[in-house]
Amino acid sequence: MTTPRSSDTGSPGRRRFLRTLASGTTLFLAGWSPNRSGAHVKTGSSLASVEEEVSPGEDLMREHGVLKRILLVYGEAIRRLEANKDLSPEPLANSARIIRSFIEDYHEKLEEDYLFPRFKKANKLVDLVDILQDQHRAGRRLTDTVLLLSKTQRLSSAEDRKALADALNLFIRMYNPHAAREDTVLFPALHEIVAANEYDELGEDFERKEHELFGDGGFENMVDRVAAIEKSLGLYELAQFTPKV
């Protein structure tokens, strides 16, 4: 049975964090005992803490959450472009940069380097993997277009505004079913082709790669960046999307 590493407890992050379970009382448990999530409870003091690890599947799904919030931004940009309303280039360009760095160059590279080869080796969901990889390539081409056209001088051109709206529409149309298929088919099937210890090692690989690219708190920082973009476009308040029925 493993115990937390000292370095983990000193810097709680996305995959490992300490949660206080009790304060001012002593939980009479001996040593470290696993809970349902695979975390461990340490006792012998008045505070008991749990160290939780996010699984690789959950990790990838959280990153899809960042993607889906950017799709909302893209949808608002389309609405303004098609209505010939003002659209500041900064929120759109910043969104495309997050797609490029966090989704395409990180999230999708994890899938391409760690997941897709395993499915192909196991001869499982190969047709799906081929389609997903082809869509990754198509998405990168669309992001190139968005980055090119989300500039002040380009947004003054009716032709470029239409081309930009078309690219954003294509991106949204592809990535909504793309992410949904991965969340409901590909990621759950990963358990069937890798052993438990290999699955855990994938989580370590993902964490190491994230730290290499984004430092500590990479996911949280991306969420904050997306929230700032949403606020600049008036999209942040969730209640506005509740239908009045």
Secondary structure, 3 states (H helix, E strand, C coil): CCCCCHHHHHCCCCCEEEEEEECCCCCCCCCEEECCCCCEEECCCCCEEEEEECCHHHHHHHHHHHHHHHHHHHHHHHHHHHCCCCCCHHHHHHHHHHHHHHHHHHHHHHHHHHHHHHHHHCCCCHHHHHHHHHHHHHHHHHHHHHHHHCCHHHHCCHHHHHHHHHHHHHHHHHHHHHHHHHHHHHHHHHHHHCCHHHHHHHHHHHHHHHHHHHCCCHHHHHHHHHHHHHHHCCCCCHHHHCCCC
